[in-house]
Every structure is written in structure tokens, then in C-alpha cells.
């Protein structure tokens, strides 16, 4: 793997007061750790501030770990959450986090809420989403379909980054190849834009996606606010 390419796209939705999506990465010679989070504007009063602080604490904690594996990531997620509980008593967010082991070419996905993680390729027009959706619309855990997209329960989360208590993320593993392109996206991107085929400029929800590949070193930020951390 010659380098690490990071591309972050993020826009405030047409129906939102502020962009409450955020992302961040830790780039190490042995691993890449990345996270995308989506704060719920309808719950607490400071969703964007909450996820910004949590992501920054999490990234710093992961970077301090001598060995970064599944246990280390969850340990730092819990520690970062505990540090913010009193300051943000009512906030809720979704997130998708990805740990890529460079040498073993092994991916570990951490999923909580309705952010998603997948793979893109030149052979397929749409991403292949590997992570689940934790929504009351598909509460049995079935694949998320257009029927679930139209459900009035779509936005009700069965797992979340809840400031009052910590939900353990669902953890999945997969192998990957050096040519793979990973994508981490908020629901404004994968659901409203990709599934409903709404133009990015017309999406009412915040719309964000992070792409990671290993062809060469690139950091490309296309965002309407300061919401990428490293």
C-alpha cells in the first residue's frame, strides 16, 4: 500500500439549522482508524458540538494506544463518552467507525445507529453497504430496504451514541484488498441521496461521506464547516 487517500465531503441539509455531521481519522503506519458521526438535531441543544468533542477525544485516545484492536477502540469509545456525560445530558448521535489493519488487510467495523460503512468499486454503480442500520423501521435486524426507508419509524434508533448511557456498537469483520475504496456515510448520503436518488443539493438532511483508499497520500476536504478532525 503506497499511501492513504482521505476524501471528506459534507454539506448542511436544506432542512437543518446547522451541519451536525463530523468525521475524523488516525493515520498510522500499522493501521487506519476512521469515524463518521451524525448528531440528532431534534434531541439535545448542541449536537454538532457533542460529536466534535467525542470524536476528538476518541481519536486522541486511539492514537495513545500501544496496540489498536477491537478492544482498544471500544475502551476509548467508552472513556470518551464518560468524559462528556455531564456536559451534554441530552445529546444523541449515530456513528460508523472503521479500523483497517494494514499488514493483515483486515477491517473491523463499529456500528451504532444509521451511519453506514461499505465498499465502492469501478465495477458497480452503487456502494456495497456492509454494515447494518439500527432503526425501529427494521427492528428485527433485516436488510434495510425502500420499504423501511418509507417507514415513519426510520429515524427512531435502536442503538445510538446516547449521552446518558453507552450502547456497545455492533462489531463486524471483513478482509479487504489494497485496491478497495471504503466509504463511511451518514443517512443523508446513503439513504436520501443514494436510495431515494435525491440530488445532493436537494437533500433536507445533512449529507456526508468519507472515502478511504490506499493508492497515494491525499487529504481532500470538501465541507461547508470545520467538521473533520485528526
PASEBA-1860 file (N, C-alpha, C; in nm, 3 decimals):
! residues 230
1> XXXXXXXX> 0.084/-0.119/0.000/0.000/0.000/0.000/0.088/0.124/0.000 ~ 0.077/0.203/-0.103/0.169/0.314/-0.123/0.137/0.437/-0.039 ~ 0.013/0.457/-0.002/-0.025/0.577/0.072/-0.167/0.564/0.120 ~ -0.217/0.671/0.179/-0.354/0.672/0.231/-0.426/0.794/0.176 ~ -0.533/0.768/0.104/-0.614/0.876/0.047/-0.738/0.896/0.133 ~ -0.759/1.019/0.179/-0.875/1.054/0.261/-0.952/1.164/0.189 ~ -1.079/1.138/0.160/-1.165/1.237/0.094/-1.292/1.255/0.176 ~ -1.316/1.376/0.221/-1.431/1.406/0.308/-1.522/1.507/0.239
9> XXXXXXXX> -1.647/1.465/0.220/-1.749/1.554/0.164/-1.859/1.572/0.269 ~ -1.901/1.697/0.293/-2.004/1.721/0.394/-2.078/1.852/0.365 ~ -2.212/1.844/0.370/-2.296/1.961/0.347/-2.413/1.964/0.444 ~ -2.450/2.083/0.489/-2.570/2.101/0.570/-2.693/2.073/0.485 ~ -2.789/2.002/0.544/-2.912/1.974/0.472/-3.000/2.097/0.460 ~ -3.083/2.099/0.357/-3.171/2.214/0.334/-3.275/2.234/0.443 ~ -3.301/2.131/0.522/-3.399/2.141/0.630/-3.336/2.149/0.768 ~ -3.207/2.173/0.776/-3.136/2.173/0.904/-3.085/2.313/0.939
17> XXXXXXXX> -3.071/2.339/1.069/-3.019/2.467/1.117/-2.868/2.475/1.101 ~ -2.800/2.360/1.118/-2.654/2.356/1.109/-2.612/2.217/1.065 ~ -2.489/2.205/1.017/-2.436/2.075/0.978/-2.392/2.001/1.105 ~ -2.462/1.892/1.137/-2.433/1.816/1.258/-2.362/1.685/1.228 ~ -2.302/1.672/1.110/-2.218/1.557/1.076/-2.072/1.592/1.105 ~ -1.991/1.490/1.131/-1.848/1.513/1.152/-1.772/1.385/1.125 ~ -1.642/1.399/1.108/-1.557/1.284/1.077/-1.417/1.308/1.130 ~ -1.339/1.200/1.134/-1.200/1.212/1.176/-1.123/1.085/1.148
25> XXXXXXXX> -0.990/1.096/1.146/-0.904/0.981/1.117/-0.778/0.984/1.203 ~ -0.725/0.865/1.225/-0.589/0.847/1.277/-0.515/0.765/1.173 ~ -0.410/0.819/1.117/-0.332/0.751/1.015/-0.201/0.705/1.079 ~ -0.180/0.574/1.084/-0.062/0.516/1.146/0.003/0.420/1.048 ~ 0.130/0.392/1.066/0.198/0.300/0.974/0.140/0.160/0.980 ~ 0.078/0.123/1.092/0.023/-0.012/1.107/-0.127/-0.019/1.084 ~ -0.196/0.094/1.093/-0.342/0.091/1.083/-0.396/0.227/1.039 ~ -0.523/0.225/0.997/-0.601/0.347/0.975/-0.728/0.333/1.058
33> XXXXXXXX> -0.757/0.435/1.136/-0.883/0.440/1.210/-0.962/0.560/1.161 ~ -1.090/0.537/1.128/-1.174/0.645/1.076/-1.312/0.637/1.138 ~ -1.376/0.752/1.151/-1.511/0.756/1.207/-1.592/0.866/1.140 ~ -1.721/0.838/1.121/-1.818/0.936/1.076/-1.933/0.935/1.176 ~ -1.979/1.053/1.217/-2.088/1.062/1.315/-2.191/1.165/1.270 ~ -2.314/1.143/1.316/-2.428/1.225/1.277/-2.507/1.259/1.403 ~ -2.500/1.385/1.447/-2.573/1.427/1.566/-2.719/1.453/1.536 ~ -2.806/1.414/1.630/-2.951/1.432/1.612/-2.990/1.574/1.653
41> XXXXXXXX> -3.032/1.652/1.556/-3.066/1.792/1.582/-3.195/1.806/1.663 ~ -3.279/1.702/1.663/-3.408/1.710/1.730/-3.402/1.672/1.877 ~ -3.287/1.627/1.928/-3.277/1.580/2.066/-3.216/1.687/2.158 ~ -3.086/1.694/2.163/-3.021/1.792/2.250/-3.007/1.927/2.184 ~ -2.943/2.017/2.254/-2.928/2.154/2.205/-2.796/2.177/2.132 ~ -2.698/2.085/2.148/-2.565/2.107/2.090/-2.513/1.980/2.023 ~ -2.584/1.928/1.924/-2.542/1.801/1.862/-2.408/1.808/1.791 ~ -2.382/1.915/1.717/-2.256/1.924/1.643/-2.138/1.939/1.740
49> XXXXXXXX> -2.158/2.015/1.847/-2.052/2.033/1.947/-2.025/1.900/2.019 ~ -2.130/1.825/2.047/-2.117/1.696/2.116/-2.033/1.598/2.035 ~ -2.068/1.579/1.909/-1.993/1.480/1.831/-1.851/1.529/1.800 ~ -1.833/1.661/1.787/-1.698/1.713/1.765/-1.608/1.680/1.883 ~ -1.657/1.703/2.005/-1.578/1.674/2.124/-1.554/1.525/2.140 ~ -1.658/1.444/2.115/-1.642/1.299/2.131/-1.541/1.243/2.031 ~ -1.551/1.286/1.906/-1.458/1.238/1.804/-1.315/1.278/1.837 ~ -1.293/1.401/1.879/-1.158/1.445/1.910/-1.099/1.368/2.030
57> XXXXXXXX> -1.180/1.345/2.132/-1.134/1.265/2.246/-1.104/1.122/2.203 ~ -1.191/1.066/2.120/-1.173/0.928/2.073/-1.046/0.914/1.990 ~ -1.024/1.005/1.897/-0.905/0.997/1.812/-0.778/1.007/1.896 ~ -0.777/1.097/1.991/-0.659/1.112/2.077/-0.637/0.986/2.160 ~ -0.745/0.926/2.208/-0.733/0.803/2.286/-0.682/0.687/2.204 ~ -0.736/0.670/2.084/-0.690/0.563/1.996/-0.542/0.581/1.963 ~ -0.500/0.703/1.935/-0.360/0.730/1.899/-0.265/0.699/2.014 ~ -0.314/0.704/2.138/-0.228/0.675/2.254/-0.211/0.525/2.280
65> XXXXXXXX> -0.299/0.444/2.223/-0.295/0.300/2.249/-0.171/0.238/2.185 ~ -0.105/0.151/2.260/0.013/0.082/2.207/-0.026/-0.018/2.099 ~ -0.136/-0.088/2.121/-0.190/-0.182/2.023/-0.335/-0.144/1.997 ~ -0.367/-0.114/1.874/-0.503/-0.070/1.839/-0.577/-0.188/1.777 ~ -0.672/-0.242/1.853/-0.756/-0.351/1.807/-0.899/-0.323/1.850 ~ -0.988/-0.421/1.834/-1.128/-0.401/1.868/-1.146/-0.358/2.014 ~ -1.077/-0.426/2.105/-1.091/-0.394/2.247/-1.043/-0.253/2.278 ~ -0.933/-0.212/2.216/-0.879/-0.078/2.241/-0.975/0.030/2.192
73> XXXXXXXX> -1.034/0.009/2.074/-1.127/0.109/2.020/-1.249/0.123/2.109 ~ -1.309/0.011/2.151/-1.428/0.019/2.236/-1.393/0.079/2.372 ~ -1.278/0.046/2.424/-1.234/0.105/2.551/-1.225/0.257/2.539 ~ -1.171/0.307/2.430/-1.159/0.452/2.412/-1.295/0.517/2.382 ~ -1.383/0.444/2.313/-1.519/0.496/2.293/-1.590/0.517/2.426 ~ -1.579/0.419/2.515/-1.642/0.430/2.646/-1.580/0.542/2.729 ~ -1.448/0.551/2.727/-1.380/0.655/2.806/-1.416/0.794/2.757 ~ -1.421/0.812/2.626/-1.456/0.943/2.569/-1.600/0.979/2.600
81> XXXXXXXX> -1.688/0.879/2.593/-1.829/0.900/2.626/-1.845/0.942/2.772 ~ -1.773/0.876/2.862/-1.784/0.905/3.005/-1.740/1.047/3.036 ~ -1.640/1.097/2.963/-1.589/1.231/2.987/-1.689/1.340/2.950 ~ -1.787/1.306/2.865/-1.881/1.407/2.814/-2.021/1.398/2.873 ~ -2.047/1.296/2.955/-2.184/1.272/3.000/-2.246/1.392/3.073 ~ -2.169/1.455/3.160/-2.224/1.566/3.239/-2.238/1.694/3.158 ~ -2.155/1.710/3.058/-2.159/1.834/2.979/-2.270/1.833/2.874 ~ -2.309/1.713/2.829/-2.409/1.701/2.724/-2.514/1.598/2.769
89> XXXXXXXX> -2.610/1.639/2.853/-2.701/1.544/2.914/-2.811/1.489/2.822 ~ -2.832/1.548/2.706/-2.947/1.506/2.626/-2.913/1.473/2.481 ~ -2.785/1.468/2.446/-2.748/1.451/2.305/-2.754/1.304/2.262 ~ -2.786/1.284/2.135/-2.788/1.152/2.073/-2.724/1.163/1.935 ~ -2.650/1.060/1.896/-2.586/1.060/1.764/-2.575/0.917/1.713 ~ -2.552/0.906/1.583/-2.516/0.780/1.518/-2.370/0.787/1.477 ~ -2.307/0.670/1.464/-2.171/0.671/1.410/-2.139/0.539/1.343 ~ -2.043/0.545/1.254/-1.981/0.427/1.195/-1.832/0.448/1.201
97> XXXXXXXX> -1.761/0.352/1.259/-1.614/0.362/1.271/-1.550/0.242/1.204 ~ -1.430/0.263/1.153/-1.360/0.161/1.075/-1.214/0.154/1.117 ~ -1.168/0.034/1.149/-1.028/0.010/1.180/-0.971/-0.082/1.073 ~ -0.870/-0.034/1.002/-0.807/-0.109/0.894/-0.666/-0.150/0.935 ~ -0.643/-0.279/0.947/-0.512/-0.334/0.978/-0.434/-0.343/0.846 ~ -0.331/-0.263/0.833/-0.259/-0.255/0.706/-0.191/-0.387/0.671 ~ -0.119/-0.446/0.766/-0.041/-0.566/0.737/-0.131/-0.687/0.713 ~ -0.230/-0.706/0.799/-0.319/-0.821/0.785/-0.431/-0.800/0.687
105> XXXXXXXX> -0.447/-0.676/0.637/-0.555/-0.640/0.545/-0.688/-0.692/0.600 ~ -0.714/-0.654/0.725/-0.835/-0.692/0.794/-0.908/-0.567/0.839 ~ -1.039/-0.561/0.814/-1.120/-0.447/0.853/-1.210/-0.485/0.970 ~ -1.221/-0.394/1.067/-1.316/-0.409/1.177/-1.407/-0.288/1.175 ~ -1.538/-0.313/1.169/-1.638/-0.207/1.162/-1.712/-0.197/1.294 ~ -1.735/-0.074/1.340/-1.806/-0.047/1.465/-1.929/0.036/1.428 ~ -2.047/-0.018/1.453/-2.170/0.043/1.400/-2.268/0.072/1.514 ~ -2.323/0.193/1.512/-2.418/0.231/1.616/-2.510/0.338/1.558
113> XXXXXXXX> -2.634/0.299/1.524/-2.727/0.394/1.465/-2.743/0.375/1.316 ~ -2.759/0.485/1.243/-2.788/0.473/1.100/-2.681/0.535/1.009 ~ -2.559/0.549/1.058/-2.447/0.571/0.966/-2.409/0.434/0.908 ~ -2.350/0.434/0.788/-2.318/0.305/0.725/-2.175/0.304/0.672 ~ -2.123/0.181/0.658/-1.988/0.158/0.607/-1.998/0.060/0.492 ~ -1.925/0.087/0.383/-1.931/-0.002/0.269/-1.808/0.008/0.181 ~ -1.816/-0.056/0.067/-1.709/-0.056/-0.031/-1.759/-0.005/-0.164 ~ -1.675/0.072/-0.231/-1.704/0.119/-0.367/-1.607/0.052/-0.464
121> XXXXXXXX> -1.652/0.033/-0.586/-1.564/-0.022/-0.690/-1.607/0.031/-0.825 ~ -1.515/0.026/-0.919/-1.545/0.071/-1.055/-1.637/-0.026/-1.127 ~ -1.653/-0.147/-1.072/-1.735/-0.250/-1.136/-1.882/-0.237/-1.101 ~ -1.916/-0.160/-0.996/-2.054/-0.145/-0.953/-2.088/0.002/-0.942 ~ -2.211/0.034/-0.983/-2.253/0.174/-0.983/-2.275/0.228/-0.842 ~ -2.318/0.142/-0.750/-2.350/0.185/-0.615/-2.259/0.116/-0.513 ~ -2.239/0.177/-0.397/-2.159/0.112/-0.293/-2.226/-0.017/-0.245 ~ -2.146/-0.108/-0.198/-2.197/-0.228/-0.131/-2.188/-0.200/0.019
129> XXXXXXXX> -2.304/-0.182/0.082/-2.306/-0.149/0.224/-2.290/-0.275/0.307 ~ -2.191/-0.276/0.395/-2.158/-0.394/0.475/-2.216/-0.386/0.616 ~ -2.247/-0.269/0.662/-2.292/-0.252/0.800/-2.444/-0.244/0.808 ~ -2.501/-0.275/0.924/-2.647/-0.272/0.940/-2.699/-0.132/0.968 ~ -2.831/-0.122/0.974/-2.898/0.002/1.015/-2.975/-0.029/1.143 ~ -2.947/0.045/1.249/-3.014/0.024/1.377/-3.132/0.121/1.389 ~ -3.241/0.084/1.325/-3.360/0.167/1.320/-3.482/0.085/1.362 ~ -3.580/0.152/1.419/-3.704/0.084/1.455/-3.779/0.037/1.330
137> XXXXXXXX> -3.748/0.096/1.216/-3.813/0.054/1.091/-3.775/-0.089/1.056 ~ -3.654/-0.131/1.085/-3.610/-0.269/1.059/-3.561/-0.332/1.190 ~ -3.643/-0.324/1.290/-3.604/-0.362/1.426/-3.567/-0.509/1.439 ~ -3.611/-0.593/1.346/-3.574/-0.734/1.352/-3.430/-0.758/1.304 ~ -3.367/-0.656/1.248/-3.230/-0.670/1.200/-3.219/-0.707/1.055 ~ -3.330/-0.705/0.980/-3.327/-0.741/0.839/-3.259/-0.631/0.757 ~ -3.220/-0.666/0.634/-3.159/-0.568/0.545/-3.252/-0.449/0.525 ~ -3.193/-0.330/0.518/-3.270/-0.207/0.505/-3.312/-0.188/0.359
145> XXXXXXXX> -3.442/-0.180/0.335/-3.497/-0.170/0.200/-3.573/-0.039/0.182 ~ -3.626/-0.019/0.061/-3.707/0.100/0.035/-3.833/0.104/0.121 ~ -3.884/-0.013/0.157/-4.000/-0.019/0.245/-3.965/0.040/0.382 ~ -3.846/0.007/0.433/-3.802/0.063/0.561/-3.774/0.213/0.548 ~ -3.725/0.252/0.433/-3.695/0.393/0.409/-3.821/0.479/0.420 ~ -3.934/0.424/0.377/-4.061/0.497/0.379/-4.132/0.489/0.514 ~ -4.080/0.409/0.607/-4.147/0.389/0.735/-4.140/0.514/0.822 ~ -4.246/0.546/0.896/-4.241/0.659/0.989/-4.145/0.636/1.105
153> XXXXXXXX> -4.099/0.510/1.121/-4.007/0.477/1.230/-3.861/0.478/1.187 ~ -3.835/0.521/1.062/-3.698/0.518/1.009/-3.599/0.594/1.098 ~ -3.638/0.708/1.148/-3.546/0.791/1.224/-3.535/0.755/1.372 ~ -3.607/0.653/1.416/-3.602/0.611/1.556/-3.494/0.504/1.570 ~ -3.390/0.534/1.644/-3.274/0.445/1.652/-3.288/0.342/1.763 ~ -3.244/0.220/1.734/-3.240/0.115/1.837/-3.103/0.107/1.902 ~ -3.003/0.168/1.844/-2.871/0.187/1.904/-2.827/0.330/1.874 ~ -2.757/0.391/1.967/-2.711/0.528/1.943/-2.596/0.561/2.037
161> XXXXXXXX> -2.527/0.670/2.004/-2.432/0.730/2.097/-2.514/0.822/2.185 ~ -2.561/0.769/2.295/-2.654/0.839/2.384/-2.575/0.896/2.502 ~ -2.590/1.026/2.526/-2.510/1.089/2.630/-2.542/1.035/2.770 ~ -2.660/0.975/2.789/-2.698/0.926/2.921/-2.638/0.789/2.954 ~ -2.621/0.704/2.851/-2.563/0.571/2.874/-2.495/0.525/2.746 ~ -2.404/0.428/2.761/-2.324/0.384/2.647/-2.381/0.257/2.588 ~ -2.412/0.263/2.458/-2.452/0.144/2.382/-2.326/0.083/2.320 ~ -2.299/-0.044/2.346/-2.190/-0.108/2.275/-2.221/-0.114/2.127
169> XXXXXXXX> -2.127/-0.079/2.042/-2.153/-0.085/1.897/-2.161/-0.229/1.850 ~ -2.229/-0.249/1.740/-2.223/-0.378/1.672/-2.090/-0.383/1.598 ~ -2.019/-0.495/1.609/-1.885/-0.507/1.552/-1.886/-0.615/1.445 ~ -1.832/-0.582/1.328/-1.823/-0.676/1.217/-1.681/-0.677/1.163 ~ -1.639/-0.790/1.108/-1.507/-0.802/1.050/-1.512/-0.844/0.904 ~ -1.412/-0.805/0.828/-1.404/-0.841/0.686/-1.260/-0.826/0.639 ~ -1.223/-0.903/0.540/-1.095/-0.882/0.474/-1.108/-0.774/0.368 ~ -0.996/-0.725/0.321/-1.000/-0.627/0.213/-0.873/-0.634/0.131
177> XXXXXXXX> -0.878/-0.570/0.014/-0.764/-0.567/-0.077/-0.712/-0.425/-0.088 ~ -0.587/-0.412/-0.131/-0.525/-0.281/-0.140/-0.600/-0.189/-0.236 ~ -0.668/-0.243/-0.335/-0.738/-0.161/-0.433/-0.875/-0.115/-0.385 ~ -0.923/-0.166/-0.272/-1.058/-0.134/-0.225/-1.070/0.013/-0.185 ~ -1.189/0.067/-0.205/-1.223/0.202/-0.161/-1.334/0.191/-0.057 ~ -1.304/0.232/0.065/-1.401/0.228/0.173/-1.481/0.358/0.176 ~ -1.607/0.347/0.216/-1.691/0.465/0.230/-1.767/0.457/0.362 ~ -1.764/0.566/0.437/-1.841/0.580/0.560/-1.935/0.697/0.537
185> XXXXXXXX> -2.066/0.677/0.561/-2.163/0.778/0.522/-2.273/0.796/0.626 ~ -2.322/0.918/0.636/-2.440/0.945/0.718/-2.565/0.913/0.637 ~ -2.681/0.906/0.705/-2.802/0.864/0.635/-2.849/0.964/0.531 ~ -2.810/1.090/0.546/-2.844/1.186/0.442/-2.781/1.149/0.309 ~ -2.663/1.083/0.315/-2.595/1.041/0.192/-2.647/0.907/0.144 ~ -2.638/0.801/0.227/-2.669/0.666/0.176/-2.820/0.644/0.156 ~ -2.903/0.708/0.239/-3.048/0.688/0.228/-3.113/0.790/0.136 ~ -3.102/0.919/0.171/-3.170/1.022/0.093/-3.109/1.039/-0.046
193> XXXXXXXX> -2.977/1.043/-0.052/-2.911/1.065/-0.182/-2.904/0.938/-0.265 ~ -2.853/0.829/-0.208/-2.830/0.707/-0.285/-2.958/0.626/-0.305 ~ -3.031/0.597/-0.197/-3.150/0.512/-0.210/-3.268/0.586/-0.273 ~ -3.293/0.709/-0.227/-3.405/0.786/-0.282/-3.366/0.860/-0.410 ~ -3.237/0.860/-0.441/-3.184/0.926/-0.562/-3.216/1.074/-0.566 ~ -3.209/1.138/-0.450/-3.227/1.282/-0.440/-3.095/1.352/-0.471 ~ -3.100/1.458/-0.548/-2.979/1.533/-0.576/-2.917/1.583/-0.446 ~ -2.785/1.583/-0.439/-2.718/1.628/-0.318/-2.765/1.768/-0.277
201> XXXXXXXX> -2.786/1.853/-0.374/-2.827/1.991/-0.345/-2.969/2.000/-0.290 ~ -3.048/1.893/-0.306/-3.188/1.895/-0.263/-3.215/1.814/-0.137 ~ -3.115/1.748/-0.083/-3.135/1.666/0.037/-3.162/1.757/0.157 ~ -3.264/1.725/0.235/-3.300/1.806/0.351/-3.211/1.777/0.472 ~ -3.162/1.653/0.481/-3.076/1.615/0.593/-2.930/1.650/0.560 ~ -2.847/1.659/0.665/-2.704/1.677/0.642/-2.651/1.557/0.562 ~ -2.562/1.583/0.468/-2.517/1.481/0.374/-2.365/1.474/0.376 ~ -2.313/1.360/0.421/-2.167/1.349/0.438/-2.118/1.209/0.406
209> XXXXXXXX> -1.997/1.202/0.350/-1.934/1.072/0.329/-1.782/1.089/0.333 ~ -1.717/0.984/0.384/-1.571/0.979/0.393/-1.525/0.860/0.309 ~ -1.430/0.885/0.219/-1.374/0.778/0.136/-1.228/0.756/0.174 ~ -1.190/0.628/0.183/-1.054/0.590/0.219/-1.003/0.489/0.118 ~ -0.886/0.516/0.061/-0.822/0.421/-0.029/-0.671/0.427/-0.006 ~ -0.597/0.340/-0.077/-0.456/0.322/-0.046/-0.367/0.335/-0.169 ~ -0.400/0.424/-0.258/-0.320/0.441/-0.378/-0.207/0.542/-0.359 ~ -0.238/0.655/-0.297/-0.137/0.757/-0.271/-0.186/0.849/-0.160
217> XXXXXXXX> -0.095/0.925/-0.102/-0.132/1.014/0.008/-0.208/1.135/-0.043 ~ -0.334/1.146/-0.001/-0.419/1.259/-0.039/-0.506/1.294/0.081 ~ -0.523/1.422/0.108/-0.623/1.469/0.202/-0.705/1.574/0.130 ~ -0.829/1.540/0.101/-0.917/1.629/0.024/-1.041/1.657/0.107 ~ -1.061/1.782/0.145/-1.175/1.822/0.227/-1.267/1.912/0.147 ~ -1.393/1.870/0.134/-1.496/1.948/0.065/-1.614/1.959/0.160 ~ -1.610/2.057/0.249/-1.709/2.069/0.355/-1.747/2.214/0.376 ~ -1.867/2.235/0.427/-1.914/2.373/0.448/-1.889/2.423/0.590
225> XXXXXX> -1.818/2.342/0.672/-1.785/2.385/0.807/-1.663/2.309/0.856 ~ -1.615/2.343/0.973/-1.497/2.277/1.028/-1.541/2.151/1.102 ~ -1.553/2.038/1.030/-1.606/1.916/1.092/-1.525/1.791/1.059 ~ -1.397/1.810/1.029/-1.306/1.697/1.007/-1.190/1.712/1.104 ~ -1.156/1.601/1.173/-1.056/1.607/1.281/-0.951/1.498/1.261 ~ -0.830/1.526/1.307/-0.721/1.428/1.300/-0.614/1.463/1.401
END
